[in-house]
Amino acid sequence: TYLKLRGLVDGRCIFVGHGLRKDCRTLNLFIPAAQVVDTVTIYKLPAQRNLSIKFLSSHVLAADIQGVVHDSCEDAVMA
């Protein structure tokens, strides 16, 4: 998996998601800022905590996600 992700980074793919910084740190994977679109930074309120993907989905897209079960694929689609 790491090698596939590394190939995408080297191929200059754009990574879209929510809270990617922590995921990349966990994977020990550096992605240049120019290749990242992260909803955590797009919808950041100054001097406040990060907004959750559940909150953003509800307020920006009028979508109800993460009911009983947390589905990471659903999170990715919302991002």
N, C-alpha and C positions, 0 to 999 in steps of 0.2 A: 504494500500500500504506500509506504514511504517513497519508494522509487517512482511509482506512478504519479504521486503528488509532486515530487521533485521535477519530473518531466514536464508537468503542467506549468510549474513555476518557471522553469527554464524556457518553455515555449511561450512565455509571456501571456498566459491566460489570465483573465480577470476573475478573481474569487469574490463571490457575493454571499453574504451571510450576516449573522447577528452574533457579536462577541467572538469574532474570529481570532483575535489576539491571544486569548487564553488557549484556544484549541491549537493554534500554531506553536505556542510555547510548549504545550504538552507534547506535541509531536517533534519538538526540536527542529522546527521548520521555519526558515525566514522567508517571508514574502514581502517584496518591496511595496511600499505604501501606494505606489502608482498602480499596482495590480490588485488592490483591495477596495471593495465597496462594502462598508460595514454599517449596518443600520444603527449600531450603538453610537457611532460617531456622527452620523447624519442627523439623528434626532436627539442629540445631547443637549440637555438644559444646563446652562452655566451654573457652576457651584452646587450641583445637585447630583444625586445618584443616577446611575444609568437606568434607562427605561427598559422594561422587559419586552420580549417579542410578543408576549401575550397582550400586554397593554397596548403596544403599537398596533398590533393586528386589530384589536377592538376599536381603537379610536381613529386610526388612519384608514383602515380597510373595512371597518364594520364587520369583521370576521371573528367568530368565537372559536378559539383554539384551546388546546391543552385542557380538555375536560377531565375525565377520569384518568386517562392515560396520556402520558407525555410522549408525543411522536416527533422524533427529530426530523423526519422527512417533511412533516407538516410545517415545522419551524422553518425549514429551508425554503419551502414554497412561499411562505409568508414574507421572508426576507427579500 
